[in-house]
Amino acid sequence: TECVSGCVCPEGLFDDGKGGCVEQKDCPCIHNNEWYFSGAKIKVDCNTCTCQKGVWKCTDDVCYGTCMIYGSGHYNTFDGKFYDFDGSCEYVATQDFCGDKNSSGSFSIITENVPCGTTGVTCSKAIKMFLGVSDDSLYISNKEYKEIQRDVGDDVQYWNRTVGLYLVIEASNGVMLIWDKKTTVFIKLSPNYKGKVCGLCGNFDDKANNDFTTRSGLQENNPLDFGNSWKQSPMCPDVTQEIKPCDLKPHRKSWAEKECSIIQSEVFKICHSKVDPLPFYEACVHDACSCDSGGDCECFCSAVAAYAQECIKAEACVFWRTPDIC
């Protein structure tokens, strides 16, 4: 299925993978199992790649990193590691005070997780954002946003604005927080933080396999041990087992699977080759089972919206909301 010179085409021409013969300059390229003609352009993160003679040539810009925290304890780190952690406490989502105890940093973002529903899973109820050495701190919780303390220091400036459904807080040190005023938070960091951050969102060094680095700098394989190390208060209990809400509420399971199947359906087909739907589908079922104290539609909608957001990042725009669905 590659562009190769062979006995199938006259000398000087190449098989284009679809039964035709083309000159080398017209060789197509392949990306996510789809063929693209010579000259076609695609976006990969913040870079543009162009198909030239069967090979992708890409721009070399360094991109912003995005960490997503949503629903009942789902995390997608800056480096794209997807995991679940259901702790009820305040945890460091990300900060640049890492390594040495006295290391200087310019920001810290704390997520306060509380139980939602009766199965023991947790959701992010509030986010605290500490900026600069002067300790400006912002607090967003339950649809409200307030400044707890604003010092005179001018080392980090920040602005907030509302864009559609989202509240956006942007700081001059390259940190951005995007919140849907419910249970989804995106944290965006500028490229100069690469490899310099730590917390539940990982270390942003383009390697997902070392994202489970604990507060003491050790590498863990288990998300529970990793997550527990980032709690803010030693008084909070450690999480000792993964919660499976569909096992605890089996009567909700078939409803959850039926509703969440939209993620794996034709509606999102354009995105499936770009973003693996399986972890998002499983997270959706998990949330739909666990949201049993009202707001179950909101939990389902947030879970589908999280997949739609990743699709948009991968340049696959999906119009999935209808009058009946979210």
Solvent accessible surface area in square Angstrom, and as a share of the most:
residue,aa,sasa,rsa
1,T,138,0.80
2,E,122,0.55
3,C,35,0.21
4,V,88,0.51
5,S,73,0.47
6,G,35,0.34
7,C,138,0.83
8,V,106,0.61
9,C,12,0.07
10,P,85,0.54
11,E,179,0.80
12,G,51,0.50
13,L,52,0.26
14,F,40,0.17
15,D,37,0.19
16,D,22,0.11
17,G,29,0.28
18,K,114,0.48
19,G,77,0.74
20,G,28,0.27
21,C,55,0.33
22,V,35,0.20
23,E,89,0.40
24,Q,93,0.41
25,K,113,0.48
26,D,61,0.31
27,C,3,0.02
28,P,8,0.05
29,C,3,0.02
30,I,81,0.41
31,H,53,0.24
32,N,55,0.28
33,N,137,0.71
34,E,76,0.34
35,W,71,0.25
36,Y,40,0.15
37,F,148,0.62
38,S,43,0.28
39,G,49,0.47
40,A,29,0.23
41,K,140,0.59
42,I,23,0.12
43,K,86,0.37
44,V,65,0.37
45,D,93,0.48
46,C,51,0.31
47,N,22,0.11
48,T,43,0.25
49,C,5,0.03
50,T,25,0.15
51,C,1,0.01
52,Q,86,0.38
53,K,119,0.51
54,G,25,0.24
55,V,86,0.49
56,W,56,0.19
57,K,112,0.47
58,C,73,0.44
59,T,70,0.41
60,D,134,0.69
61,D,85,0.44
62,V,93,0.53
63,C,20,0.12
64,Y,106,0.40
65,G,5,0.05
66,T,20,0.12
67,C,0,0.00
68,M,2,0.01
69,I,4,0.02
70,Y,0,0.00
71,G,7,0.07
72,S,3,0.02
73,G,4,0.04
74,H,0,0.00
75,Y,0,0.00
76,N,18,0.09
77,T,3,0.02
78,F,20,0.08
79,D,28,0.15
80,G,53,0.51
81,K,56,0.24
82,F,52,0.22
83,Y,15,0.06
84,D,41,0.21
85,F,1,0.00
86,D,15,0.08
87,G,0,0.00
88,S,49,0.32
89,C,11,0.07
90,E,47,0.21
91,Y,0,0.00
92,V,1,0.01
93,A,0,0.00
94,T,0,0.00
95,Q,20,0.09
96,D,21,0.11
97,F,81,0.34
98,C,35,0.21
99,G,78,0.75
100,D,96,0.50
101,K,197,0.84
102,N,133,0.68
103,S,34,0.22
104,S,102,0.66
105,G,11,0.11
106,S,28,0.18
107,F,2,0.01
108,S,12,0.08
109,I,0,0.00
110,I,5,0.03
111,T,0,0.00
112,E,40,0.18
113,N,4,0.02
114,V,44,0.25
115,P,82,0.52
116,C,28,0.17
117,G,26,0.25
118,T,97,0.57
119,T,15,0.09
120,G,34,0.32
121,V,0,0.00
122,T,2,0.01
123,C,14,0.08
124,S,11,0.07
125,K,69,0.29
126,A,2,0.02
127,I,3,0.01
128,K,46,0.19
129,M,1,0.01
130,F,60,0.25
131,L,1,0.00
132,G,8,0.07
133,V,116,0.67
134,S,26,0.17
135,D,68,0.35
136,D,6,0.03
137,S,4,0.02
138,L,2,0.01
139,Y,37,0.14
140,I,2,0.01
141,S,13,0.08
142,N,100,0.51
143,K,136,0.58
144,E,110,0.49
145,Y,63,0.24
146,K,105,0.44
147,E,75,0.33
148,I,91,0.46
149,Q,83,0.37
150,R,128,0.47
151,D,49,0.26
152,V,152,0.87
153,G,34,0.33
154,D,113,0.59
155,D,69,0.36
156,V,12,0.07
157,Q,84,0.37
158,Y,12,0.05
159,W,137,0.48
160,N,67,0.35
161,R,116,0.42
162,T,84,0.49
163,V,79,0.45
164,G,73,0.70
165,L,112,0.56
166,Y,52,0.20
167,L,13,0.06
168,V,8,0.04
169,I,1,0.01
170,E,56,0.25
171,A,6,0.04
172,S,62,0.40
173,N,29,0.15
174,G,17,0.17
175,V,0,0.00
176,M,32,0.14
177,L,2,0.01
178,I,26,0.13
179,W,10,0.04
180,D,22,0.11
181,K,65,0.28
182,K,87,0.37
183,T,32,0.19
184,T,9,0.05
185,V,1,0.01
186,F,9,0.04
187,I,0,0.00
188,K,55,0.23
189,L,0,0.00
190,S,12,0.08
191,P,34,0.21
192,N,105,0.54
193,Y,18,0.07
194,K,62,0.26
195,G,46,0.45
196,K,124,0.53
197,V,5,0.03
198,C,17,0.10
199,G,2,0.02
200,L,0,0.00
201,C,0,0.00
202,G,3,0.03
203,N,27,0.14
204,F,6,0.02
205,D,36,0.19
206,D,102,0.53
207,K,111,0.47
208,A,37,0.29
209,N,126,0.65
210,N,24,0.12
211,D,2,0.01
212,F,12,0.05
213,T,34,0.20
214,T,10,0.06
215,R,112,0.41
216,S,91,0.59
217,G,50,0.48
218,L,116,0.58
219,Q,112,0.50
220,E,54,0.24
221,N,145,0.74
222,N,63,0.32
223,P,41,0.26
224,L,21,0.10
225,D,67,0.35
226,F,0,0.00
227,G,0,0.00
228,N,17,0.09
229,S,32,0.21
230,W,5,0.02
231,K,38,0.16
232,Q,82,0.36
233,S,37,0.24
234,P,120,0.75
235,M,172,0.77
236,C,26,0.16
237,P,102,0.64
238,D,78,0.40
239,V,20,0.12
240,T,117,0.68
241,Q,128,0.57
242,E,108,0.49
243,I,32,0.16
244,K,111,0.47
245,P,2,0.01
246,C,16,0.09
247,D,96,0.50
248,L,106,0.53
249,K,47,0.20
250,P,90,0.57
251,H,140,0.62
252,R,37,0.13
253,K,83,0.35
254,S,82,0.53
255,W,81,0.28
256,A,0,0.00
257,E,65,0.29
258,K,144,0.61
259,E,50,0.22
260,C,0,0.00
261,S,50,0.33
262,I,19,0.09
263,I,0,0.00
264,Q,82,0.36
265,S,39,0.25
266,E,135,0.60
267,V,69,0.40
268,F,0,0.00
269,K,123,0.52
270,I,96,0.49
271,C,0,0.00
272,H,49,0.22
273,S,45,0.29
274,K,61,0.26
275,V,24,0.14
276,D,89,0.46
277,P,21,0.13
278,L,87,0.43
279,P,39,0.25
280,F,6,0.03
281,Y,38,0.15
282,E,98,0.44
283,A,3,0.03
284,C,0,0.00
285,V,15,0.09
286,H,25,0.11
287,D,1,0.01
288,A,0,0.00
289,C,0,0.00
290,S,0,0.00
291,C,10,0.06
292,D,39,0.20
293,S,78,0.50
294,G,56,0.54
295,G,46,0.44
296,D,43,0.22
297,C,82,0.49
298,E,74,0.33
299,C,25,0.15
300,F,11,0.05
301,C,22,0.13
302,S,10,0.07
303,A,0,0.00
304,V,0,0.00
305,A,25,0.19
306,A,2,0.01
307,Y,0,0.00
308,A,7,0.06
309,Q,53,0.23
310,E,21,0.09
311,C,0,0.00
312,I,89,0.45
313,K,91,0.38
314,A,27,0.21
315,E,98,0.44
316,A,0,0.00
317,C,83,0.50
318,V,19,0.11
319,F,188,0.78
320,W,16,0.06
321,R,117,0.43
322,T,63,0.36
323,P,146,0.92
324,D,136,0.71
325,I,56,0.28
326,C,57,0.34
